[in-house]
Amino acid sequence: MTYNVDVNWDDVAGVWCAVCDEIPLALESNSFDALIGKVKIAAHEVLELNGKMNDSIGLCFRTSHRENIA
């Protein structure tokens, strides 16, 4: 099973945010790379605690970038 993780930059808080309602999971970090690492660890732990961990678990990180230019 592959879980989709939405990753976005929060301008107000100045952090990257990752959310996956299916796991469930919500994390933030100042660094994109650090956030990805945190998500991998937390997703494994949450899925294991909920009895959903197996060898075919995948994470798909989805991000978008939006800027106001005017």
BELNORPE-V669820 format. One record per run of one state. SS is the DSSP state (H for helix, E for strand, - for the rest). FROM is the first residue (numbers start at 0). LEN is the number of residues. If there is no record, write none. Layout:
[[SS & FROM & LEN] [SS & FROM & LEN]]
This chain:
[[- & 0 & 1] [E & 1 & 9] [- & 10 & 4] [E & 14 & 6] [- & 20 & 4] [E & 24 & 5] [- & 29 & 2] [H & 31 & 18] [- & 49 & 8] [E & 57 & 6] [- & 63 & 7]]
